[in-house]
Amino acid sequence: MESGSSASRTAPPAPRSAARQRVDRLLREAAKFGAVGGAGVLVNLLVFNLVRHTTDLQVVRASVIATVVAIVFNYIGFRYFTYRDRDKTGRTKELTLFLLFSLVGLVIENGLLYVATYGFGWDSSLQSNIFKFVGIGIATLFRFWSYRTWVFRTLPAKETVADAESILARAAKKPRSQQRVP
């Protein structure tokens, strides 16, 4: 005898909605971005503190050097891990846009450190690291938006195929009487 519950276990899973698929893709992208970005933050802070404690450079100059090292690290991680499935045809344009938006992020990140250090006199090692970290966080929000929107663009075919599949899946769910006949 077969119970009703075993039949439900063998039924194929219901197709996910197009909106749910987009949210899932965004969450995976954000997780990958966060993994590369998290490693980049560690590189940034490590280089910042290393330069700061082994040279006589001023705080913001040490921070700019650390940010540039992290930008190079992050480009490699984003291109070959986070966005490896994205369009690779316009590498010169991609790199130019990446550097442009990274430069804006550098200004955001180090501008906050500059204001804290020279505007408010908060320049102890702990204060510098706190404001460096907060600046990285604010700049990261900008970078995530700009990189996914302008730099590592989605291939149009993937979006079109996903949309077409979701339309077909919805059409297959409708009763025959509600479907349009051409």
C-alpha positions as CSV (number, residue, x, y, z in Angstrom):
1,M,0.0,0.0,0.0
2,E,1.2,3.4,-0.9
3,S,0.6,6.3,1.5
4,G,-0.3,9.8,0.3
5,S,2.8,11.2,1.8
6,S,5.2,9.2,-0.4
7,A,3.6,10.5,-3.5
8,S,4.2,14.0,-2.4
9,R,7.9,13.3,-1.8
10,T,8.4,12.1,-5.4
11,A,6.6,15.0,-7.0
12,P,8.9,17.4,-8.8
13,P,9.5,20.7,-7.1
14,A,7.4,23.6,-8.2
15,P,9.2,26.0,-10.5
16,R,10.3,29.2,-8.7
17,S,8.9,32.5,-9.8
18,A,11.0,34.8,-11.9
19,A,11.1,37.3,-9.1
20,R,12.4,34.6,-6.6
21,Q,15.0,33.6,-9.1
22,R,16.2,37.2,-9.4
23,V,16.4,37.5,-5.6
24,D,18.3,34.2,-5.3
25,R,20.8,35.4,-8.0
26,L,21.2,38.7,-6.2
27,L,21.8,37.0,-2.9
28,R,24.4,34.7,-4.4
29,E,26.1,37.7,-6.1
30,A,26.1,39.6,-2.8
31,A,27.6,36.7,-1.0
32,K,30.4,36.3,-3.5
33,F,30.9,40.1,-3.6
34,G,31.1,40.0,0.2
35,A,33.6,37.2,0.3
36,V,36.0,39.0,-2.1
37,G,35.2,42.3,-0.4
38,G,35.8,40.9,3.0
39,A,39.2,39.6,1.9
40,G,39.9,42.9,0.3
41,V,39.1,44.7,3.6
42,L,41.6,42.5,5.4
43,V,44.2,43.3,2.8
44,N,43.3,47.0,3.0
45,L,43.6,47.1,6.8
46,L,46.7,45.0,6.9
47,V,48.6,47.1,4.3
48,F,47.3,50.3,6.0
49,N,48.6,49.3,9.4
50,L,51.9,47.9,8.0
51,V,52.6,51.1,6.1
52,R,51.5,53.3,9.0
53,H,53.8,51.5,11.5
54,T,56.8,51.0,9.3
55,T,57.0,54.4,7.6
56,D,56.6,58.0,8.5
57,L,53.8,58.6,6.0
58,Q,50.8,60.5,7.1
59,V,47.6,58.5,7.9
60,V,45.7,59.4,4.8
61,R,48.6,58.7,2.5
62,A,49.1,55.3,4.1
63,S,45.4,54.7,3.7
64,V,45.5,55.6,0.0
65,I,48.3,53.2,-0.6
66,A,46.4,50.5,1.2
67,T,43.2,51.2,-0.8
68,V,45.1,51.0,-4.1
69,V,46.5,47.6,-3.1
70,A,43.0,46.4,-2.1
71,I,41.6,47.7,-5.4
72,V,44.0,45.5,-7.4
73,F,43.3,42.5,-5.2
74,N,39.5,43.1,-5.5
75,Y,39.6,43.4,-9.3
76,I,41.2,40.0,-9.6
77,G,38.7,38.5,-7.2
78,F,35.7,40.1,-8.8
79,R,36.6,39.3,-12.4
80,Y,37.7,35.7,-11.7
81,F,35.3,34.7,-8.9
82,T,32.3,37.0,-8.3
83,Y,31.6,38.0,-11.9
84,R,33.3,35.3,-13.8
85,D,30.1,34.5,-15.7
86,R,29.6,38.1,-16.9
87,D,30.4,39.6,-20.3
88,K,34.2,39.5,-21.0
89,T,34.2,41.1,-24.4
90,G,35.1,44.7,-23.4
91,R,38.0,44.3,-21.0
92,T,39.5,47.7,-21.6
93,K,36.1,49.4,-20.9
94,E,35.5,47.1,-17.9
95,L,38.9,48.0,-16.4
96,T,38.5,51.7,-17.1
97,L,35.0,51.8,-15.4
98,F,36.3,49.6,-12.5
99,L,39.1,52.0,-11.9
100,L,36.9,55.0,-12.2
101,F,34.3,53.7,-9.7
102,S,37.1,52.5,-7.5
103,L,38.6,55.9,-7.5
104,V,35.2,57.4,-6.3
105,G,35.2,54.7,-3.6
106,L,38.8,55.6,-2.7
107,V,37.7,59.3,-2.3
108,I,34.7,58.3,-0.1
109,E,36.7,55.9,2.0
110,N,39.7,58.2,2.5
111,G,37.6,61.4,2.6
112,L,36.0,60.2,5.8
113,L,39.4,59.3,7.3
114,Y,40.7,62.8,6.3
115,V,37.7,64.6,8.0
116,A,38.1,62.5,11.1
117,T,41.9,63.0,11.3
118,Y,42.3,66.6,10.2
119,G,38.9,68.0,10.9
120,F,38.3,66.5,14.3
121,G,41.8,65.5,15.4
122,W,40.9,61.9,15.8
123,D,44.2,60.4,14.9
124,S,45.0,57.6,17.4
125,S,45.7,54.2,15.9
126,L,42.4,52.9,17.1
127,Q,40.4,55.9,15.8
128,S,42.2,55.8,12.4
129,N,41.3,52.1,12.1
130,I,37.7,52.7,13.1
131,F,37.2,55.5,10.6
132,K,39.1,53.6,7.9
133,F,36.7,50.7,8.5
134,V,33.6,52.9,8.4
135,G,34.9,54.6,5.2
136,I,35.4,51.1,3.6
137,G,31.8,50.2,4.5
138,I,30.3,53.3,3.0
139,A,32.4,53.0,-0.1
140,T,31.5,49.3,-0.4
141,L,27.9,50.1,-0.8
142,F,28.7,52.5,-3.6
143,R,31.1,50.0,-5.2
144,F,28.6,47.1,-5.1
145,W,26.0,49.2,-6.9
146,S,28.4,50.6,-9.5
147,Y,30.3,47.4,-10.2
148,R,27.1,45.3,-10.8
149,T,25.4,48.1,-12.7
150,W,28.1,49.5,-14.9
151,V,31.3,47.4,-14.8
152,F,30.5,43.6,-14.7
153,R,27.2,43.7,-16.7
154,T,25.0,40.7,-17.1
155,L,25.0,39.1,-20.5
156,P,21.7,40.0,-22.1
157,A,21.0,36.5,-23.3
158,K,20.9,35.1,-19.8
159,E,18.2,37.6,-18.7
160,T,16.2,37.0,-21.8
161,V,16.3,33.2,-21.4
162,A,15.3,33.4,-17.8
163,D,12.4,35.7,-18.6
164,A,11.3,33.4,-21.4
165,E,11.5,30.4,-19.2
166,S,9.4,32.0,-16.5
167,I,6.7,33.1,-19.1
168,L,6.6,29.5,-20.4
169,A,6.3,28.1,-16.9
170,R,3.5,30.4,-16.1
171,A,1.7,29.6,-19.3
172,A,2.0,25.8,-18.6
173,K,0.3,26.3,-15.2
174,K,-2.7,28.1,-16.7
175,P,-5.7,25.9,-17.6
176,R,-6.1,25.4,-21.3
177,S,-9.2,27.6,-21.5
178,Q,-7.3,30.7,-20.2
179,Q,-4.4,30.3,-22.7
180,R,-4.4,32.6,-25.7
181,V,-4.4,30.9,-29.1
182,P,-2.5,32.8,-31.8
